[in-house]
């Protein structure tokens, strides 16, 4: 059930991003939409965002009311030389501001969110609250005594 909720939330977030970008990963206001993956493990939700060329100090993470928001900026990819002329033949790598938001299910432990940045990929791990994790429940019957049957919950 959680997977269906997560799928719907990601579909909505993707539709909102695409409406701003008109199907592109960049718009003429200087806003770009870095690609992101969101997946669920047994213990946590994980968000990975491609941010090549973005310095970690230019990225801001916040988590409020079940929504993870990642904001940042990437400077110009083509550097203007101090002296001389610059002739650009192709400039496809975008720069500017970005904002990506992911709404997560309500059962997360926001106090233990961790973020790492490696090889241009930002990874945010949002642990599930204990109440959201699957657990085993022992069923005990009078005839079984201490040797109950376990069910996955």
Protein Blocks (a to p, Z undefined) as FASTA:
>chain_A
ZZmmmmmmmmmmmmmmmmmnnopabdfkopacddddddddfkbccdddddehiafklpcc
ddeehiacdddddddfbdcdfbdcdddfbdfbccddddddddddfbbcfklgccddeehi
acddddddfklpccddddddfklommccdddZZ
